[in-house]
């Protein structure tokens, strides 16, 4: 049961990054990238809190959830940064 809860916690931490990758690269508008980024950041915070609660429930070190959430949050920020750079380069090439 503990391993299933750990997998669920990992998925909750990982889903916002996947959401940003799929939705962010499909758009052609900077405003939509920012909107999707805001949604993904909120999802990441909620996922980290839920993972923290899961790790409290199973009795493991709850700081793992905080560290994992922080790492996935940094990957989310990096992904948003890359999407904005690619959108900027694409718009400059069209002009």
N, C-alpha and C positions, 0 to 999 in steps of 0.2 A: 504494500500500500504506500509505503514511503517513497519508493521509486516512481510510482505513478504521479504522486503529488509533486515530486521534483521535476518531472517532465512537464507537467501542467504549468508549473512556475516558470520554467525555461521558455515555454511557448508564449506565455503572457509577456515575457520580457522581449521576445524576438518578433512578435507579430507587428508592432508599430514600425519597426525598421523595414519589414517586408512591404507593409502598406505604403510607406513613403516611397520605397523603390518602385513599386508598380504604378501608383497614382502620380507620383512626381515626374517620372520620365515620360508619361503618356501625354502630359499637358504641353501646351505651347505658349502659355501665358504666365507671367511672373506672379500675378495676383493669385492665380490658382495654386501655384507652387507654395506660396506663403500660407494660403488657407489650408492646404493639405498638411503642411509642416506644423501648423498650429494644432490640427487634429491629432497628428502623430505624436506630438509632444505631450498632449493631454493623455493620450492612450498610454504613453510610456510611463508617465507618473502614476496613473491608475494601476498599470501592470506591475510596477515596482512595489506599490503598496500591497496589492493582492499577493504577490510573491513573498513579501515580508510576512504577511499574516499566515501564509501556508507554512513557511519555515518556522514560525513560532508554534504552529499547531503540531508539526512533526518533531519538534524539539531539536532541530539542527541549529547551527550557528546562523542567526538571522542576519548577520552582517554580510553573508554571501549574497543575499537578495539585494542589499543596498549596493554592494560592489558591482554585481551583475547589472543592476539597473543603471548605474553610472556608466559602465562600459558601453551598454547598448545605447544610452543617451548620447554619448560621445560619437558613436558610430552613426546615429541619426543626424546629429549636427553636421558631421562630415559629409554625409549623403546629401543633405540640403545644400551645403556649400558647393558641392560638385554639380548639383542640378542647376544652381544659379549661375555658375561659371559657364556651363554648357549652353544654357539659355542665352546668356549674354553674348557668347561667341556666335551662336546661331543667328541672333538678331543683327549682329555687326556684319556678318557675311551676306545677309540679305540686302543691306543698304549699299 
